[in-house]
Amino acid sequence: MARPKPLELLVKFFPELIDKTVASSNKKASKELNVRICEAIISDLISKHDKLYSLMGEGALIVNLKNPKEDNINNYVTVDSLERDLVDAMNRKDTVVEEFIQDALKTIKDSNANHHIVILFLDNSGGSVSRIMRDMPAKKIQEMMDDL
């Protein structure tokens, strides 16, 4: 199954934003509220990242979307661990995993921990790497909502 595009998810989770029967003032209020809710959720992820970063060092938070009911014990990966996994993937000639880890390492190394956190999203279609700004963490979501 292909991963839905961010805009498709936005419309799925916030259908009132494209509903022509909803008054524009209600849509505006809904956007504001939903952005604040998303910001609170993302702020919680940033806090979790920071705790693990201070304990383990430079790395990325893992959000396992494969089985949300499962308790995610291993929810942070360090650069050292990723580098070991990269060597293992190269030895196994697993180019998909190799490219994913290289992307994750590049994103982490290109990020300033004072300005961004890095999150690895894992689901049934693979993984993706995302960088979230500490200042205005829901900015991308707000921009997508404004474009609807």
N, C-alpha and C positions, 0 to 999 in steps of 0.2 A: 504494500500500500504506500503510495506516495505521500510525502509530508505536505500538509497544507501550507499554503503561503500565509505570511503574517496578516495580510489584508483579509483573507478568507476566515482566519480565526477571529479577527476583530469583529467581523460582521456576524459570525456565529455566536460569539459571547455577548455582543451588544447590538442585537437586531433593531432596537429602537432608533439607532442612529441613522438607519436608512429607511425607516418606516414613514411613508408619506402622510400617514394619518396622525402622526405625533407633531404637536405644535413645535415650532422652532425654538421657542423659549424653553420648552421641556427638554428638547434635544441638547440645548446648551447646558442646562443644569445637569442633565445626565452625564454629559461629557466631563464636566468638572468633577462630579462625584466619582465617576469611574476612574478618572486619572488619579485622584487622591487615593482611592482604594488600591490601585495598581502600585502607586508610589509606596504605600505602606507595606505591601507584600514584598516589593523589591528591596525596601529598606531593611526588612527582616533578613533577606538573603545576604545583603551587604554586611549586616551584623554577624551573621553566621560565618561568612567568609573571613571577616576580620579576626574572630576568635581562633579559627583554624589556622589562619596565616600566622598569627602570633605564636602559636604552638608548634607549627610544622615548617614554616618558612614559605618561600615563594611557590605559588601553585595556582590551582583553579578549583572552584567549587563544582561539584558534580550534582546535576539534577537528573535523577533517573526517572524517566517518564514511561519506561517499559511496564512497570508494575507499581502504580502509585500506592497500593495497599501495603507493599513491602516496606519494612523499616530500613532506611538507607543508612547502614552503619558506616560504610566507606563512601563518604560524601565529599571528600577533598583529595586531590592528588597533587603531589609536589613535582617540581621540575625534575628533581633527581629520579623519581619514580617514572615519570614520562620518558626521560632519556633512556632508562633501562628497558622500558617497554618498546621504545623505538628500535633499539638494537635487536631485541627479540623479534619484532615484526620484520626487520630487514633480514635476519637469519632465516625466518620462515618464508621469506619472499611474499609477505602479505602486503601488497601495495595499497590496499584500501585503508588498513589500519595505519600503515606507515605514513600515508598522506594526512590522515586525520591527526595523528600525533605531531607531525611536523607543523601543521596548521596551529594546533594548540600551543606548542612551544613558541612559535613565532609570535602569536598573539600575546602570550604571557610576557615574552621578552620585550615586545614593542609597547607594552602597557606600563604606565606609571601607577604603582599601587596607591599613591595618594589621590589619583584622579579617577581610576577605573578598577573594577574587579573583572575577573574572567570567569565565565561559567561554561561548563561543558554540559550540553543537553544530550542525553542518550535516550533513544526510543527504538521501536521495532524496525525503523527504516535506517538506523545508523546513528550517527552523532553529528552535532554541530557545535561550533565554538562561537561564543558571543562575549562581547565586552560591554559592560554597563558603566555608565558615568555615575560617579558618586553624587555630583551636583546635578540635580534634576534627573533622577533615575528613570522617570517615566516619560522623558522628553520624546523618545521615538514613538511611544504609544500615543501621546498627545498629538504629535505631528500627523500620524496616520488617521486619527479621529478627525482632525481638522480638514484633512483631504477628502473625507467622505462627502 
